[in-house]
Amino acid sequence: MHSMTGFGRGTHATERVVIRVEASSVNRKQGEVHFFMPRDLAELEPRLRKHVLGRITRGRININVNLEHPSGAGGGIRVDMGKARALKAAFTTLSDGLEQELTPGSSDYLRAPDIFVFEEDYQVEEIWTALQPALDEALDSLIEMRAEEGADLQVELERILAALEALTHEIEEHAPSVVTAHRENLLRRLRDADLDLASDDERILKEIALFADRCEITEELARLRSHLRKFHNYIENSGVVGRSMDFLCQEINREFNTIGSKANDASLAQLVVTAKTELEKIREQVQNIE
């Protein structure tokens, strides 16, 4: 079981280029990959995305790629004279329109896009060959960190799950006493009202039977125990289980809601509230599980 939060870094060098890759991830419902790298490498994005999503299924993954050239191995700088002349002409037109002498300075040429173009003498395929080892190293570190955090999440989930199982057992143990308490309260109210009816009177027995049917939670408890066992299986699974856990939390919550609506008993209702509080802790943790 992995979390969706982590960080990794990788480096690979050749005679012509040094590539450094940083990979970080946070939780998302789907798998998203975002790249931060030189514009010239944009055509590599589809291959990079496929490579990353082949190893990581869920989360927002940020990939930062930095290229450096060993001394003397870099490209040159090309000056686009057409754009430089166009900028100068624009200043001349502006001067004529404002009747004020305006001339472009060196900073204006530097700020204008694409007048100075840094040319790289590498091929994209060459960069891909050098980039892949650095990317894999970064992803290895990222996945390792996600696994470590996943192990911590597993310990916490097992602790909360044990608390939920204990509360479920308390609910199961307490449930039969609800009908008994109702019978005693019914007889006491009848006595207080000076209605002398025997405890085995048909009308009393019918009322108690109807109440017992409304309070019956055997099916809900059976489904609840089944869901909790399934949750244990997900925790021990090494695959992608985050979505399944999230869905199972909804099913567990539904069973507790049903039990709470049938409770008709303060003690049972309090146990349900406590159980739902513990379940909410699980739901918060599940949001960060791959």
C-alpha positions as CSV (number, residue, x, y, z in Angstrom):
1,M,0.0,0.0,0.0
2,H,1.4,3.3,-1.1
3,S,0.6,6.9,-0.2
4,M,0.3,9.5,-2.9
5,T,2.8,11.9,-1.3
6,G,6.5,11.7,-2.0
7,F,9.6,13.2,-3.6
8,G,12.6,11.9,-5.6
9,R,15.6,13.2,-7.4
10,G,17.7,11.7,-10.2
11,T,20.8,12.7,-12.2
12,H,22.4,11.3,-15.3
13,A,25.4,12.7,-17.2
14,T,26.9,12.1,-20.7
15,E,29.8,13.8,-22.4
16,R,27.5,16.4,-23.8
17,V,24.8,17.0,-21.2
18,V,24.0,16.6,-17.5
19,I,20.3,16.0,-16.7
20,R,18.8,16.5,-13.3
21,V,15.2,15.4,-12.6
22,E,13.0,16.1,-9.6
23,A,9.7,14.2,-9.1
24,S,7.2,15.1,-6.5
25,S,3.6,14.0,-6.0
26,V,0.5,14.9,-4.0
27,N,-2.9,13.2,-3.8
28,R,-5.4,13.4,-6.7
29,K,-8.3,11.1,-7.6
30,Q,-6.7,10.4,-11.0
31,G,-3.2,10.2,-12.3
32,E,-1.9,13.6,-13.5
33,V,1.6,14.4,-14.8
34,H,2.8,18.0,-15.1
35,F,6.2,18.9,-16.6
36,F,8.5,21.8,-16.0
37,M,11.3,21.7,-18.5
38,P,12.9,23.5,-21.5
39,R,10.5,24.4,-24.3
40,D,12.7,22.6,-26.8
41,L,11.8,19.3,-25.1
42,A,8.0,19.7,-25.4
43,E,7.9,16.9,-28.0
44,L,9.1,14.4,-25.4
45,E,6.1,15.0,-23.1
46,P,3.9,12.2,-24.5
47,R,6.7,9.7,-24.0
48,L,7.5,11.0,-20.6
49,R,3.9,11.0,-19.5
50,K,3.4,7.4,-20.6
51,H,6.6,6.4,-18.8
52,V,5.6,8.0,-15.6
53,L,2.0,6.7,-15.6
54,G,3.3,3.3,-16.3
55,R,4.9,3.3,-12.8
56,I,2.5,5.5,-10.8
57,T,-1.3,5.2,-11.1
58,R,-2.7,8.0,-8.9
59,G,-1.8,11.4,-7.8
60,R,-0.6,14.7,-9.3
61,I,3.1,14.1,-10.3
62,N,5.3,17.1,-11.0
63,I,8.4,16.4,-13.1
64,N,11.1,19.1,-13.2
65,V,13.8,18.6,-15.8
66,N,17.0,20.7,-15.8
67,L,19.7,20.4,-18.5
68,E,23.3,21.6,-18.0
69,H,26.2,21.4,-20.4
70,P,29.7,20.4,-19.3
71,S,32.2,23.2,-19.9
72,G,32.5,23.9,-23.6
73,A,29.8,21.5,-24.6
74,G,26.9,24.0,-24.9
75,G,25.3,25.6,-27.9
76,G,25.6,29.2,-29.0
77,I,23.4,32.3,-29.1
78,R,21.6,33.4,-32.3
79,V,20.3,37.0,-32.8
80,D,17.1,37.4,-34.8
81,M,18.0,40.6,-36.6
82,G,14.6,40.9,-38.2
83,K,12.8,41.1,-34.8
84,A,15.5,43.5,-33.6
85,R,14.9,45.8,-36.5
86,A,11.1,45.5,-36.1
87,L,11.5,46.6,-32.4
88,K,13.6,49.6,-33.5
89,A,11.0,50.5,-36.1
90,A,8.3,50.3,-33.6
91,F,10.1,52.8,-31.3
92,T,10.5,55.1,-34.3
93,T,6.8,54.9,-35.1
94,L,6.0,55.6,-31.4
95,S,8.4,58.6,-31.4
96,D,6.7,60.1,-34.4
97,G,3.2,59.6,-33.0
98,L,4.1,61.1,-29.6
99,E,6.4,63.8,-31.1
100,Q,9.0,62.7,-28.6
101,E,12.3,61.1,-29.3
102,L,12.3,57.5,-28.0
103,T,15.0,55.0,-28.6
104,P,15.2,51.4,-27.5
105,G,17.9,50.5,-25.0
106,S,19.8,47.3,-24.5
107,S,17.3,46.2,-21.8
108,D,14.4,46.5,-24.3
109,Y,16.1,44.1,-26.7
110,L,16.8,41.7,-23.9
111,R,13.2,41.7,-22.7
112,A,11.7,41.3,-26.1
113,P,11.0,37.6,-26.8
114,D,13.0,35.6,-29.2
115,I,15.5,38.3,-30.3
116,F,18.2,36.4,-28.5
117,V,17.8,32.7,-29.0
118,F,20.0,30.2,-27.1
119,E,20.6,27.4,-29.6
120,E,21.3,23.9,-28.4
121,D,23.3,21.6,-30.5
122,Y,21.7,18.4,-29.2
123,Q,19.1,16.1,-30.7
124,V,15.9,15.2,-28.9
125,E,16.5,11.5,-29.1
126,E,19.9,12.1,-27.6
127,I,18.3,13.9,-24.7
128,W,15.7,11.1,-24.3
129,T,18.5,8.5,-24.0
130,A,20.1,10.6,-21.2
131,L,16.9,11.7,-19.6
132,Q,15.3,8.2,-19.0
133,P,17.9,7.0,-16.5
134,A,17.6,10.3,-14.5
135,L,13.8,10.0,-14.6
136,D,13.8,6.4,-13.4
137,E,16.1,7.2,-10.6
138,A,13.8,10.1,-9.5
139,L,10.8,7.8,-9.8
140,D,12.5,5.1,-7.8
141,S,13.1,7.5,-4.9
142,L,9.6,8.9,-5.2
143,I,8.0,5.4,-5.1
144,E,10.2,4.4,-2.2
145,M,9.0,7.4,-0.2
146,R,5.4,6.7,-1.1
147,A,5.8,3.1,0.1
148,E,7.3,4.3,3.4
149,E,4.5,6.7,4.0
150,G,2.1,3.9,3.0
151,A,3.5,1.7,5.7
152,D,2.8,4.4,8.3
153,L,-0.7,4.8,6.9
154,Q,-1.2,1.1,7.2
155,V,-0.4,1.1,10.9
156,E,-2.8,3.9,11.6
157,L,-5.6,2.3,9.5
158,E,-5.2,-1.0,11.4
159,R,-5.4,0.8,14.7
160,I,-8.6,2.6,13.7
161,L,-10.1,-0.5,12.1
162,A,-9.5,-2.4,15.4
163,A,-11.4,0.3,17.2
164,L,-14.3,0.0,14.7
165,E,-14.4,-3.7,15.2
166,A,-14.5,-3.3,19.0
167,L,-17.4,-0.8,18.6
168,T,-19.2,-3.2,16.3
169,H,-18.9,-5.9,18.8
170,E,-20.3,-3.6,21.6
171,I,-23.3,-2.8,19.3
172,E,-23.9,-6.5,18.7
173,E,-23.7,-7.2,22.4
174,H,-26.0,-4.4,23.4
175,A,-28.6,-4.8,20.7
176,P,-30.7,-7.6,22.5
177,S,-31.0,-5.5,25.6
178,V,-32.9,-2.8,23.7
179,V,-36.0,-5.0,23.3
180,T,-35.8,-6.1,26.9
181,A,-35.6,-2.5,28.1
182,H,-38.5,-1.5,25.9
183,R,-40.6,-4.3,27.4
184,E,-39.8,-3.2,30.9
185,N,-40.6,0.4,30.1
186,L,-43.9,-0.5,28.5
187,L,-45.0,-2.6,31.5
188,R,-43.9,0.2,33.9
189,R,-45.9,2.8,32.0
190,L,-49.0,0.5,32.0
191,R,-48.6,0.1,35.8
192,D,-48.2,3.9,36.3
193,A,-51.4,4.4,34.3
194,D,-53.2,1.8,36.5
195,L,-53.7,-0.5,33.6
196,D,-53.4,-4.0,35.1
197,L,-52.3,-6.1,32.1
198,A,-50.4,-9.4,32.4
199,S,-47.0,-9.4,30.8
200,D,-48.1,-12.2,28.6
201,D,-51.2,-10.3,27.3
202,E,-51.5,-10.8,23.6
203,R,-51.6,-7.0,23.0
204,I,-48.3,-6.5,24.9
205,L,-46.6,-9.4,23.1
206,K,-47.7,-8.0,19.8
207,E,-46.3,-4.5,20.6
208,I,-43.0,-6.0,21.7
209,A,-42.8,-8.1,18.6
210,L,-43.4,-5.1,16.3
211,F,-40.8,-3.1,18.2
212,A,-38.2,-6.0,18.0
213,D,-38.8,-6.2,14.2
214,R,-38.2,-2.5,13.8
215,C,-35.0,-2.7,15.9
216,E,-33.6,-5.8,14.2
217,I,-30.0,-5.1,13.0
218,T,-28.7,-8.6,12.4
219,E,-28.4,-8.0,8.6
220,E,-26.6,-4.7,9.1
221,L,-24.1,-6.2,11.5
222,A,-23.4,-9.1,9.2
223,R,-22.7,-6.7,6.3
224,L,-20.7,-4.5,8.5
225,R,-18.4,-7.4,9.6
226,S,-18.1,-8.4,6.0
227,H,-17.0,-4.8,5.0
228,L,-14.5,-4.7,7.8
229,R,-12.9,-8.0,6.7
230,K,-12.7,-6.7,3.2
231,F,-11.0,-3.6,4.5
232,H,-8.4,-5.8,6.1
233,N,-7.8,-7.5,2.8
234,Y,-7.3,-4.1,1.1
235,I,-4.8,-3.0,3.7
236,E,-2.7,-6.1,3.2
237,N,-2.9,-5.7,-0.6
238,S,0.2,-4.3,-2.3
239,G,-1.7,-3.0,-5.3
240,V,-3.7,0.2,-6.0
241,V,-6.5,0.1,-3.4
242,G,-7.3,3.8,-2.6
243,R,-10.5,4.0,-4.7
244,S,-11.8,0.7,-3.4
245,M,-11.1,1.8,0.2
246,D,-13.0,5.0,-0.4
247,F,-16.0,3.2,-1.8
248,L,-15.9,0.7,1.1
249,C,-15.9,3.6,3.6
250,Q,-19.2,4.8,2.1
251,E,-20.7,1.3,2.5
252,I,-19.6,1.1,6.1
253,N,-21.0,4.5,6.8
254,R,-24.3,3.4,5.3
255,E,-24.6,0.5,7.6
256,F,-23.8,2.6,10.7
257,N,-26.5,5.1,9.6
258,T,-29.0,2.3,9.3
259,I,-28.2,0.9,12.7
260,G,-28.4,4.4,14.2
261,S,-31.8,5.0,12.6
262,K,-33.1,1.7,14.0
263,A,-31.4,2.1,17.4
264,N,-34.2,3.7,19.4
265,D,-31.7,3.5,22.3
266,A,-29.4,6.2,23.7
267,S,-26.5,3.9,24.5
268,L,-26.7,2.3,21.0
269,A,-26.9,5.7,19.3
270,Q,-23.8,6.9,21.2
271,L,-21.9,3.8,20.1
272,V,-22.9,4.6,16.5
273,V,-21.7,8.2,16.8
274,T,-18.4,7.1,18.2
275,A,-18.0,4.5,15.4
276,K,-18.8,7.2,12.7
277,T,-16.2,9.4,14.3
278,E,-13.6,6.7,13.9
279,L,-14.7,6.0,10.4
280,E,-14.2,9.6,9.4
281,K,-10.6,9.3,10.5
282,I,-10.2,6.4,8.1
283,R,-11.8,8.4,5.3
284,E,-9.3,11.2,5.8
285,Q,-6.4,8.8,5.6
286,V,-7.8,7.0,2.6
287,Q,-7.7,10.2,0.5
288,N,-3.9,9.9,0.4
289,I,-3.7,6.2,-0.5
290,E,-2.8,5.3,-4.1
